[in-house]
Every structure is written in structure tokens, then in C-alpha cells.
Amino acid sequence: MSLAFHDAGLTLQGKPVLSGLNFRLDDGAQVALIGPSGAGKTSLLMLANTLARPTQGTVEPLGQNPWRLRPGPLAALRARIGTVYQTPPLPARQRVVNAVAAGRLASQSVWGSLLALLRPHDPVGVSEALTRVDLADRIWDRCDRLSGGQRQRVGIARVLYQAPRLMLADEPVSALDPRLAEDTVRLLSADARARGATLMMSLHSVDLALAYFPRIIGLRAGRVAFDLPRAAVTSELIAQLYAGEETAPAPALEPGPSALPRSAQC
């Protein structure tokens, strides 16, 4: 089992953000998380990658309760979880090679990590990861010289280089054009499948979710509205999920492996 939520909830500043979450992801599962803005998708992923602690229930990534672990085992668990952020936390003056190499810092010794920050020990491996996102020529550039979309792709390359057992992605293609967004979702899905890793990705684009993920979880107001195989996600369910949203996706979509990825709105 790669990820399990047991009646999990999260309250921030006295306000319930998530509540009553109950689902599990088996090893190798690929799941898209969709829902309107403010539904709690980012918060859910923060529980999954141990950045936030549930205030109700439990969350068990890779079969462990992180909040019962000592610092050493907790660090080892986090090294096996990779997250692609909507806005990658890349220091402006950091070089791309260091930013990508940081994907494996948690699995190295303290001394090795310090040395890697000064001089990456695996530039060939970093270059290979960057090649997969079409950025190999920017390996020695500083991050502040990249566009928003390029920075997002550097964040993706970092997780590809990390090769985690549990891969989480929070709107990983929001800064990319539709063609590149589709290519990136396909890349992350294929990488996880090839390694037998588990992938959960939140997406604004319902088209991309239906085109590439066999299981869809719809989140609304901090609760799971539905958790269904792709074929069971109807246009009516999508309309209900996004009801009241000014920018809600058109509910005429029909799910399937060829569900209009070229028209994805990111």
C-alpha cells in the first residue's frame, strides 16, 4: 500500500480545510485529483507528503504513520516521497544543476549533501533528467534566468531524478502551454509506471485527468465527492463537482483514453 487516509481531516486557524477523508492507493496506482479552487487539493497533498499533520484521523504514506517515527526513519520516509509543486521552491541564485540534484539530498549523508550543494556529483544523471523535460541546455544557468514554465519543468526534473516510490504532483502543468502540459503529464505517468511507483496528481484540466488517469477522485469543500474509475465519471458528475464555479469546465466531456487532451486548459 502506497498511501492511505483513515477518516483524516485538517483544520487550519480554526477552520476545517479537509474532513472525513477515507481512501487508499495501492502500489503502482495512478490517480488524478480534481475539484474547484479551494476544494482542498493542495492541503490533501501536503498531508500525503508529511508537510502537514492531520488534526483528525491518520494518513499513512508508504504504509507508515510519519508522526510516530523518530527523526532518522522519518527522513528516510520523506526521501521516498517526491512532490512536484505548482510553484517550485527554487532559490533564485541556485543553478539548475543543483536544483535538480537536490532531489536526492535526503537520501545522502549530511556530509555528502553539503558537498553536493557545492559540486553536484552526478551531472550526467541530472542532465538526463533535464533532457526528459527538454532543458538540458540550461543545466548551468541560474534559476532566476528561467521563465515560469522552465522553472516548473526544473521542478519536474528534480522529482524524476529523485525517482520516489510515491510521486505527488500539485498542478504540475499550470505554467505550461497545452501541448507541453500534455507531454508532461504523459511523462510523469510513464515514469511512475516504468518504476512501479504510485502517482497522485491534482489537475485543473479535467480533460487531462480523464485522458491519462484510470482513477479519478473529485474533491469539493474538503470532502471526497466521488472516487471512481475513469469510465464511471460522467459529465453530470463533473458539472455537480464544479457547480457555482465561474470557470467550471464544460460538463459535456465524456471520459475515455482519448478525451481531448489537446484542448486542456492549464
N, C-alpha and C positions, 0 to 999 in steps of 0.2 A: 504494500500500500504506500503510495507516494504522498497523499495528503488527505486528512480527514478533519471535518468540522463537526463537533458534537455540541449541539444546542449553543453555539458560540454567538457572542454579542460583543459590541464595543460601544462604550459611552465616552464621549469627549466633552469636557467642560459642562458636564451635567446634561448633555443632550445625547439621546440614543442615536447612534450612527448605523449600527448593524444589530440585528436581533434574530434569534431563532434559526441560525444557520445550521443545517444538517445535510451534509453530503460528503462523498468520498471520491477520490481519484485513484484508480488502480495504477500500477506501474505501466508506463507507456501510454497512458491516456492523453488525449488531446481535446481540450475543452475551450470554447470561446465564451467569454463573459460579456454580456451586452446589457444595455439599460440606459435610461435617460441620465442626463447630467445630474449629479448629486445623489445618485442611487446608492452609492457606497462602494463602487467597484475598486477604486484605489485603496480604500480602507480595508477591503477584504484581502487584497493582495499584500498589504502591509502586515496583516495577521499571518498570512501564509509564509512570508519571508522573515518573520520574527522581529520586524521593526516595531510592531505594536503588540501589546499583550492583551488578550481578551479580558474583558471585565465580567463576562459571563461565559460559562462553558469552557471548552478546551479546543485547541487547534493543534493537530499533530502532523507536522511536515516530516516526511520520510519515516513515519512510524514512531516518532519521539515527541514527548512533551518538552519543548525547549526550556520552559520555565522551571523544570525540575532538574536541569542539568547543571553541572559545575562549569566554570569558565572554559576549561580545556575542551570538554566534549561539546559544549555549545558552539565554540569557534569551529570545531570540526564539522558540526552540522551545518552551520552557515556557509562553510566553504563548498558544500554540496548543493546549495541553493543559489541560483543565478537570477537576477532581475534586470530586465530592460525597462528603463524609466522613460516616461514621456519627455522629461527634460533631464538628460543625463547629467550627473554631478561631476562635471569635468572642470578642474581648475583652469583658469584662462591661460596661465603661463606654462601649463604642463604640455609636454609634447605628446603627439598622438601615440607614439610607440609606448610611452609609459602608461598612458591612459588605458590602452588595450592590455598591456602586460599586467596591470593591476587586477585583472580578472582572476589571477592565480595567487595573489599575495596571501590570501587567507590560508592557503594550503602549504605555505612555506614557513620556515623558521623565522624568528624575529630578525636574526642577522641576515638571512637570505633576502627577506623582504626589504630591508634597508639598502642592501646592495643593489637590488633590482630597481629601486627608485632612482638610483644614481646611474646605473648602467644595465638596461634590460639584458638578461642572459639568453633570451631566445628571440632575437629579432626575426629569424626566419619564420618561426611559428606565428609571431604577431603579423608579419607580412602576409602569411597565408590567410589569416582571419580577415585582414583588411581587403585582400583580393576578393574574398567572397561577398563583400559589400561594395566593391568597385572603388576602393580608396587606397590601394597600395601605394600610389604615387604621393600620398600625403603623410606617410609614416613618420617623417622627421619634422613636420610642421607643428607649430603651437596650436593648441585648441582654439585660441581666440582669433585665429585666422580662418576658421571654418564657418560655413553657413550653418543655419539652424538644422537643415536637413542632413548636412555632413556630420554635425555633432551627434545627431540621433543615430546615424549609421556607425559612428565610432562606438557608441554605447552598445549597439547590437554586436559589433565585432568583439567587444570585450567579453560579452557573455558567450559567444561562440568559442572564443579562446579558453574561457573557463571550463566549458564542457560540463555543466552541472547535471545532477540527476533530476532535479526539479527546476524547471525553467518557467519563470513568471514574466509576463510582459504587460506593461501598463500603457496602453495606447502607443505601441512602438512605431507606428507609421503616421502619426498625426502631422508631422512636418514634411512628409514626402508626397510627391505627385502620385496620381492614381496608378500609373504603370509601375513605378518603383515601389509603391506600397504593396501592390500585389506580389511583386517579385520577392519582397522582404518577408511577407507572411509565408509564402511558399518556402523560402529558405529556412526560416525558423522551424517550420513544421517538418521539413525533410531532415534537418539536422537532428531534431529530437527523435524522430522515427528511426533514423540510422543508428543512434546510440541507445535506443530503448529507453530514453528519458521521457519524463512526463512534462507536458506543456499546458499551461493555462494562460490565455491571452485575453485581455479586455480590449474591445474594439468599438469604435464609434460606428464603423461601417457594418451594417447588417449583411450587406452583400458579401463582404469578405468572410464574415463569420460563417455564413451558410455555404459558401463555396469551398472552404478549406477545413472545417471542423465537423467531426461526426457527432459531437455532443454540444448542446447549447444550454447555458444557464442564463436565464433572464433575471435581472435584479432590479427591484423597484422599491424605493423608500426603505432601503436597508434590509429587505427581506427577499428571499428567493420566490419569484413569481412563477417560474417554471424551470424544470431541469429535464430536458428531453433530447432524444436523438434528433438529428437534423431533419429527418423526414417527417417528424411529428410537429415541427414548428410551422404553424400556418400564418398566413397574412393577418388573420384575425387576432392571433396571439401577439403578433408584433404591434398591431395597432393598439391593443389594450396596454401593452408594456409602455408604449411611448405616448399614451393619451395625455393631452394637455401640453405637450412639448411643441413649441413654435417651430422647431427644426426637426420634428419627428420624421423618420424615414417613411417613404411611401409604403403603405401596407399591402401593395399589390404583388410583392415578391412571393415567389414560390420556391421553397428550399430545394436544393439539389447540388451536385458537384459542379454544375456549370452555371451557378446562379449569378450571372452578370458581374464578375469581379472587375471588369474594365470600367464599370460605372461607379466604382466605390467612391464615396465621399469621405475624405480624410481631413 
